[in-house]
Amino acid sequence: MRGQTWRADDGRITLLSLGFGVVLLTLVAVVAAASSIHIERKRLYSLADASAASAADAIDEALYYGGDDGIAGVPLTDLSVRTAVQEHLARAPVAGRFEALQVVEPTGTEDSRTAVVSLRAIARPVLVPWVLIPWSDGIEIRATSRGRSELQ
């Protein structure tokens, strides 16, 4: 090794670069996992919005044809809202993409004109680095939406 002199700190930049690369890759994996959960939550909100709009048009026929109870517009009940939501979820192809999709409380109506729809599902991170191992079984996401019937 003629002409070369070795210093005590030679080769440490490689070790530092490798460490930085591992930290960077872990950060990218965590951001990708968090983004995938956020996107799944947005999709669940979209499904809840569509279900609420569908449920807002679902009338309780007994209440509607039974006479005037002082309710203007399309009268809703908790049962009619839940039934409409279940029917909408059965028809919606996107509902099949969610794991453990459930209709949860407070699904129903607040005032016989507003349909409230709450959905719950499990979202799984796309990448599961060692940082996200506690959530590798999935993360519960919830969405609540309201749809108001304006028909007279």
Secondary structure, 3 states (H helix, E strand, C coil): CCCCCCCCCCCHHHHHHHHHHHHHHHHHHHHHHHHHHHHHHHHHHHHHHHHHHHHHCCCCHHHHHCCCCCCCCCCCCHHHHHHHHHHHHHHCHHHHHCEEEEEEEEEEECCCCEEEEEEEEEECCCCCCHHHHHHCCCEEEEEEEEEECCCC
